[in-house]
Amino acid sequence: MSVIQCKDCGKDIAQGLKKCPHCGSSKHRSFISRHPILSLAGVIFGASFLIPLTRPAQDGMHDVRPGVRSAPIQAPKTTAQKSQNSESQKPSFDTKKALADSKDFRKSMDEKLKQYYATQSDFLKSKKLADAFSENVASVLSQNLEAEVKDEISQLSKTQRKIFASVMQQTMMEGGQNFYLTTSGPSNEILKAKYSLMSDALAYQLVNKHDLVSIAKGVGFKKVILTDGYNYTVTYTPE
């Protein structure tokens, strides 16, 4: 087992301990290990950018993913070919079913969050449901369900932000940090992180070194509040 020195008392301790057995300090642990909310947030937020990169190349386009052979450039289709294809192709995206699936998911998450924490899989599923609508705009328009889909995407985004806060809170609890994360506002666009030891120093690191506000902005939050629940509160508004 690796041995390191405690940053407070200087005595040798086993690597991986949460606290020094000699003085009780936890400063020997890295900031991320003491505040895992950031590492998880990066994973979740990063996934929203990584998912599109894993999709196969479309007609006439090259796949730019490393290690993947590019698809050959196809010759432009003639007018006759385009007409023939449009007549033979029918909308494969069932918008009504997608709306029903999305509403069922939101309902199930509302019930789940009353008793349990959400998971990263829940977050990714909510994103997948929203992406399905945006990727099938033609089918949505052809079925005259644009208004219904727009409203559902808005509702799904609200649920997604609740899931995001729940997943981060669970990770903090598992890491031994009593962070409480909640969302508020008509569209759940305000994220509040309550931690009894919140301070200017911790808030600075969360915001400036680990981009918490930028991460929150990527999920749709318009305000981030960091507080100790008593006398210290600071509010950030993503630009």
Secondary structure, DSSP 8 states (H G I E B T S, - for coil): --EEE-TTT--EEETT-SS-TTT---TTS-HHHH-THHHHHHHHHHHHHHHHHTS---TT----STTS----------HHHHHHHHHH------HHHHHHHHHHHHHHHHHHHHHS---HHHHHHHHHHHHHHHTTHHHHHHTT-HHHHHHHHHHHHHHHHHHHHHHHHHHHHHTT---EEEEESTTS-EEEEE-TT--HHHHHIIIIIS-HHHHHHHTT-SEEEEE-SSS-EEEE---
